[in-house]
């Protein structure tokens, strides 16, 4: 998930869409901060 959000961030930066790039990076930061909780909920 982290890699996908970083790819989206780079893509939107390349498209010069700062809002979408920032949104993608915010999601990346959330996933990274929540990694333990997300992993604990997996079967």
PyMOL Python script that loads the backbone (N, CA, C, O; Angstrom):
from pymol import cmd

cmd.read_pdbstr("""\
ATOM      1  N   UNK A   1       0.818  -1.193   0.000  1.00  0.00           N
ATOM      2  CA  UNK A   1       0.000   0.000   0.000  1.00  0.00           C
ATOM      3  C   UNK A   1       0.864   1.259   0.000  1.00  0.00           C
ATOM      4  O   UNK A   1       0.564   2.243  -0.677  1.00  0.00           O
ATOM      5  N   UNK A   2       1.937   1.198   0.775  1.00  0.00           N
ATOM      6  CA  UNK A   2       2.803   2.374   0.842  1.00  0.00           C
ATOM      7  C   UNK A   2       3.401   2.695  -0.522  1.00  0.00           C
ATOM      8  O   UNK A   2       3.429   3.852  -0.941  1.00  0.00           O
ATOM      9  N   UNK A   3       3.876   1.666  -1.205  1.00  0.00           N
ATOM     10  CA  UNK A   3       4.507   1.880  -2.508  1.00  0.00           C
ATOM     11  C   UNK A   3       3.517   2.446  -3.516  1.00  0.00           C
ATOM     12  O   UNK A   3       3.869   3.309  -4.320  1.00  0.00           O
ATOM     13  N   UNK A   4       2.295   1.969  -3.475  1.00  0.00           N
ATOM     14  CA  UNK A   4       1.274   2.458  -4.403  1.00  0.00           C
ATOM     15  C   UNK A   4       1.020   3.947  -4.171  1.00  0.00           C
ATOM     16  O   UNK A   4       0.937   4.719  -5.126  1.00  0.00           O
ATOM     17  N   UNK A   5       0.899   4.347  -2.916  1.00  0.00           N
ATOM     18  CA  UNK A   5       0.647   5.760  -2.627  1.00  0.00           C
ATOM     19  C   UNK A   5       1.831   6.633  -3.026  1.00  0.00           C
ATOM     20  O   UNK A   5       1.644   7.767  -3.467  1.00  0.00           O
ATOM     21  N   UNK A   6       3.051   6.115  -2.875  1.00  0.00           N
ATOM     22  CA  UNK A   6       4.216   6.884  -3.332  1.00  0.00           C
ATOM     23  C   UNK A   6       4.214   7.011  -4.851  1.00  0.00           C
ATOM     24  O   UNK A   6       4.592   8.052  -5.388  1.00  0.00           O
ATOM     25  N   UNK A   7       3.790   5.953  -5.548  1.00  0.00           N
ATOM     26  CA  UNK A   7       3.684   6.029  -7.011  1.00  0.00           C
ATOM     27  C   UNK A   7       2.632   7.054  -7.423  1.00  0.00           C
ATOM     28  O   UNK A   7       2.849   7.831  -8.352  1.00  0.00           O
ATOM     29  N   UNK A   8       1.490   7.056  -6.732  1.00  0.00           N
ATOM     30  CA  UNK A   8       0.469   8.059  -7.021  1.00  0.00           C
ATOM     31  C   UNK A   8       0.999   9.465  -6.759  1.00  0.00           C
ATOM     32  O   UNK A   8       0.734  10.382  -7.536  1.00  0.00           O
ATOM     33  N   UNK A   9       1.739   9.637  -5.680  1.00  0.00           N
ATOM     34  CA  UNK A   9       2.310  10.942  -5.364  1.00  0.00           C
ATOM     35  C   UNK A   9       3.214  11.418  -6.494  1.00  0.00           C
ATOM     36  O   UNK A   9       3.107  12.557  -6.947  1.00  0.00           O
ATOM     37  N   UNK A  10       4.099  10.544  -6.943  1.00  0.00           N
ATOM     38  CA  UNK A  10       5.012  10.895  -8.033  1.00  0.00           C
ATOM     39  C   UNK A  10       4.247  11.172  -9.327  1.00  0.00           C
ATOM     40  O   UNK A  10       4.574  12.112 -10.051  1.00  0.00           O
ATOM     41  N   UNK A  11       3.244  10.370  -9.615  1.00  0.00           N
ATOM     42  CA  UNK A  11       2.443  10.564 -10.833  1.00  0.00           C
ATOM     43  C   UNK A  11       1.772  11.929 -10.827  1.00  0.00           C
ATOM     44  O   UNK A  11       1.848  12.670 -11.807  1.00  0.00           O
ATOM     45  N   UNK A  12       1.114  12.258  -9.719  1.00  0.00           N
ATOM     46  CA  UNK A  12       0.409  13.529  -9.657  1.00  0.00           C
ATOM     47  C   UNK A  12       1.364  14.716  -9.636  1.00  0.00           C
ATOM     48  O   UNK A  12       1.032  15.789 -10.141  1.00  0.00           O
ATOM     49  N   UNK A  13       2.535  14.534  -9.060  1.00  0.00           N
ATOM     50  CA  UNK A  13       3.533  15.604  -9.110  1.00  0.00           C
ATOM     51  C   UNK A  13       3.969  15.838 -10.547  1.00  0.00           C
ATOM     52  O   UNK A  13       4.156  16.978 -10.972  1.00  0.00           O
ATOM     53  N   UNK A  14       4.132  14.745 -11.295  1.00  0.00           N
ATOM     54  CA  UNK A  14       4.522  14.852 -12.698  1.00  0.00           C
ATOM     55  C   UNK A  14       3.436  15.548 -13.519  1.00  0.00           C
ATOM     56  O   UNK A  14       3.733  16.278 -14.464  1.00  0.00           O
ATOM     57  N   UNK A  15       2.175  15.316 -13.148  1.00  0.00           N
ATOM     58  CA  UNK A  15       1.036  15.960 -13.822  1.00  0.00           C
ATOM     59  C   UNK A  15       0.811  17.383 -13.323  1.00  0.00           C
ATOM     60  O   UNK A  15      -0.086  18.079 -13.797  1.00  0.00           O
ATOM     61  N   UNK A  16       1.632  17.810 -12.363  1.00  0.00           N
ATOM     62  CA  UNK A  16       1.534  19.130 -11.747  1.00  0.00           C
ATOM     63  C   UNK A  16       0.188  19.341 -11.040  1.00  0.00           C
ATOM     64  O   UNK A  16      -0.363  20.441 -11.028  1.00  0.00           O
ATOM     65  N   UNK A  17      -0.315  18.263 -10.459  1.00  0.00           N
ATOM     66  CA  UNK A  17      -1.559  18.308  -9.684  1.00  0.00           C
ATOM     67  C   UNK A  17      -1.184  18.217  -8.205  1.00  0.00           C
ATOM     68  O   UNK A  17      -1.167  17.137  -7.615  1.00  0.00           O
ATOM     69  N   UNK A  18      -0.886  19.371  -7.628  1.00  0.00           N
ATOM     70  CA  UNK A  18      -0.372  19.406  -6.257  1.00  0.00           C
ATOM     71  C   UNK A  18      -1.382  18.884  -5.242  1.00  0.00           C
ATOM     72  O   UNK A  18      -1.000  18.223  -4.277  1.00  0.00           O
ATOM     73  N   UNK A  19      -2.660  19.171  -5.447  1.00  0.00           N
ATOM     74  CA  UNK A  19      -3.675  18.736  -4.475  1.00  0.00           C
ATOM     75  C   UNK A  19      -3.745  17.211  -4.413  1.00  0.00           C
ATOM     76  O   UNK A  19      -3.740  16.636  -3.324  1.00  0.00           O
ATOM     77  N   UNK A  20      -3.809  16.557  -5.561  1.00  0.00           N
ATOM     78  CA  UNK A  20      -3.868  15.090  -5.575  1.00  0.00           C
ATOM     79  C   UNK A  20      -2.565  14.486  -5.071  1.00  0.00           C
ATOM     80  O   UNK A  20      -2.579  13.459  -4.394  1.00  0.00           O
ATOM     81  N   UNK A  21      -1.445  15.112  -5.394  1.00  0.00           N
ATOM     82  CA  UNK A  21      -0.149  14.617  -4.900  1.00  0.00           C
ATOM     83  C   UNK A  21      -0.106  14.697  -3.380  1.00  0.00           C
ATOM     84  O   UNK A  21       0.358  13.765  -2.723  1.00  0.00           O
ATOM     85  N   UNK A  22      -0.583  15.795  -2.820  1.00  0.00           N
ATOM     86  CA  UNK A  22      -0.596  15.943  -1.363  1.00  0.00           C
ATOM     87  C   UNK A  22      -1.553  14.946  -0.728  1.00  0.00           C
ATOM     88  O   UNK A  22      -1.243  14.373   0.317  1.00  0.00           O
ATOM     89  N   UNK A  23      -2.717  14.730  -1.346  1.00  0.00           N
ATOM     90  CA  UNK A  23      -3.672  13.745  -0.826  1.00  0.00           C
ATOM     91  C   UNK A  23      -3.051  12.350  -0.806  1.00  0.00           C
ATOM     92  O   UNK A  23      -3.177  11.627   0.182  1.00  0.00           O
ATOM     93  N   UNK A  24      -2.384  11.972  -1.889  1.00  0.00           N
ATOM     94  CA  UNK A  24      -1.754  10.656  -1.964  1.00  0.00           C
ATOM     95  C   UNK A  24      -0.662  10.532  -0.907  1.00  0.00           C
ATOM     96  O   UNK A  24      -0.520   9.479  -0.286  1.00  0.00           O
ATOM     97  N   UNK A  25       0.100  11.580  -0.700  1.00  0.00           N
ATOM     98  CA  UNK A  25       1.160  11.532   0.307  1.00  0.00           C
ATOM     99  C   UNK A  25       0.574  11.452   1.714  1.00  0.00           C
ATOM    100  O   UNK A  25       1.130  10.778   2.582  1.00  0.00           O
ATOM    101  N   UNK A  26      -0.539  12.133   1.942  1.00  0.00           N
ATOM    102  CA  UNK A  26      -1.206  12.054   3.246  1.00  0.00           C
ATOM    103  C   UNK A  26      -1.690  10.638   3.523  1.00  0.00           C
ATOM    104  O   UNK A  26      -1.586  10.151   4.649  1.00  0.00           O
ATOM    105  N   UNK A  27      -2.217   9.978   2.501  1.00  0.00           N
ATOM    106  CA  UNK A  27      -2.647   8.586   2.657  1.00  0.00           C
ATOM    107  C   UNK A  27      -1.440   7.702   2.953  1.00  0.00           C
ATOM    108  O   UNK A  27      -1.515   6.811   3.800  1.00  0.00           O
ATOM    109  N   UNK A  28      -0.327   7.945   2.260  1.00  0.00           N
ATOM    110  CA  UNK A  28       0.908   7.208   2.522  1.00  0.00           C
ATOM    111  C   UNK A  28       1.326   7.359   3.987  1.00  0.00           C
ATOM    112  O   UNK A  28       1.657   6.374   4.647  1.00  0.00           O
ATOM    113  N   UNK A  29       1.310   8.595   4.489  1.00  0.00           N
ATOM    114  CA  UNK A  29       1.702   8.831   5.874  1.00  0.00           C
ATOM    115  C   UNK A  29       0.764   8.117   6.841  1.00  0.00           C
ATOM    116  O   UNK A  29       1.211   7.565   7.846  1.00  0.00           O
ATOM    117  N   UNK A  30      -0.538   8.125   6.541  1.00  0.00           N
ATOM    118  CA  UNK A  30      -1.513   7.438   7.393  1.00  0.00           C
ATOM    119  C   UNK A  30      -1.244   5.938   7.420  1.00  0.00           C
ATOM    120  O   UNK A  30      -1.230   5.329   8.489  1.00  0.00           O
ATOM    121  N   UNK A  31      -1.032   5.341   6.252  1.00  0.00           N
ATOM    122  CA  UNK A  31      -0.778   3.898   6.174  1.00  0.00           C
ATOM    123  C   UNK A  31       0.497   3.556   6.929  1.00  0.00           C
ATOM    124  O   UNK A  31       0.544   2.571   7.666  1.00  0.00           O
ATOM    125  N   UNK A  32       1.514   4.356   6.748  1.00  0.00           N
ATOM    126  CA  UNK A  32       2.789   4.094   7.432  1.00  0.00           C
ATOM    127  C   UNK A  32       2.626   4.188   8.956  1.00  0.00           C
ATOM    128  O   UNK A  32       3.168   3.364   9.692  1.00  0.00           O
ATOM    129  N   UNK A  33       1.886   5.182   9.418  1.00  0.00           N
ATOM    130  CA  UNK A  33       1.679   5.357  10.852  1.00  0.00           C
ATOM    131  C   UNK A  33       0.778   4.267  11.436  1.00  0.00           C
ATOM    132  O   UNK A  33       0.869   3.955  12.623  1.00  0.00           O
ATOM    133  N   UNK A  34      -0.079   3.697  10.612  1.00  0.00           N
ATOM    134  CA  UNK A  34      -1.049   2.698  11.074  1.00  0.00           C
ATOM    135  C   UNK A  34      -0.652   1.270  10.721  1.00  0.00           C
ATOM    136  O   UNK A  34      -1.462   0.352  10.850  1.00  0.00           O
ATOM    137  N   UNK A  35       0.569   1.080  10.283  1.00  0.00           N
ATOM    138  CA  UNK A  35       1.018  -0.214   9.771  1.00  0.00           C
ATOM    139  C   UNK A  35       0.799  -1.357  10.764  1.00  0.00           C
ATOM    140  O   UNK A  35       0.311  -2.419  10.379  1.00  0.00           O
ATOM    141  N   UNK A  36       1.147  -1.159  12.010  1.00  0.00           N
ATOM    142  CA  UNK A  36       0.986  -2.216  12.999  1.00  0.00           C
ATOM    143  C   UNK A  36      -0.484  -2.577  13.203  1.00  0.00           C
ATOM    144  O   UNK A  36      -0.838  -3.755  13.261  1.00  0.00           O
ATOM    145  N   UNK A  37      -1.328  -1.568  13.309  1.00  0.00           N
ATOM    146  CA  UNK A  37      -2.760  -1.815  13.496  1.00  0.00           C
ATOM    147  C   UNK A  37      -3.368  -2.517  12.285  1.00  0.00           C
ATOM    148  O   UNK A  37      -4.174  -3.435  12.437  1.00  0.00           O
ATOM    149  N   UNK A  38      -2.991  -2.094  11.102  1.00  0.00           N
ATOM    150  CA  UNK A  38      -3.507  -2.720   9.863  1.00  0.00           C
ATOM    151  C   UNK A  38      -3.073  -4.176   9.823  1.00  0.00           C
ATOM    152  O   UNK A  38      -3.890  -5.057   9.557  1.00  0.00           O
ATOM    153  N   UNK A  39      -1.795  -4.440  10.084  1.00  0.00           N
ATOM    154  CA  UNK A  39      -1.268  -5.797  10.039  1.00  0.00           C
ATOM    155  C   UNK A  39      -1.935  -6.690  11.098  1.00  0.00           C
ATOM    156  O   UNK A  39      -2.197  -7.865  10.840  1.00  0.00           O
ATOM    157  N   UNK A  40      -2.206  -6.144  12.270  1.00  0.00           N
ATOM    158  CA  UNK A  40      -2.825  -6.923  13.339  1.00  0.00           C
ATOM    159  C   UNK A  40      -4.241  -7.365  12.997  1.00  0.00           C
ATOM    160  O   UNK A  40      -4.719  -8.371  13.520  1.00  0.00           O
ATOM    161  N   UNK A  41      -4.913  -6.624  12.128  1.00  0.00           N
ATOM    162  CA  UNK A  41      -6.297  -6.937  11.761  1.00  0.00           C
ATOM    163  C   UNK A  41      -6.396  -7.940  10.609  1.00  0.00           C
ATOM    164  O   UNK A  41      -7.485  -8.424  10.303  1.00  0.00           O
ATOM    165  N   UNK A  42      -5.289  -8.247   9.983  1.00  0.00           N
ATOM    166  CA  UNK A  42      -5.304  -9.224   8.886  1.00  0.00           C
ATOM    167  C   UNK A  42      -5.458 -10.625   9.449  1.00  0.00           C
ATOM    168  O   UNK A  42      -4.929 -10.931  10.517  1.00  0.00           O
ATOM    169  N   UNK A  43      -6.185 -11.481   8.731  1.00  0.00           N
ATOM    170  CA  UNK A  43      -6.360 -12.862   9.244  1.00  0.00           C
ATOM    171  C   UNK A  43      -5.082 -13.672   9.239  1.00  0.00           C
ATOM    172  O   UNK A  43      -5.087 -14.836   9.640  1.00  0.00           O
TER     173      UNK A  43
END
""", "prot")
cmd.dss("prot")
cmd.show_as("cartoon", "prot")
cmd.util.cbc("prot")
cmd.orient("prot")
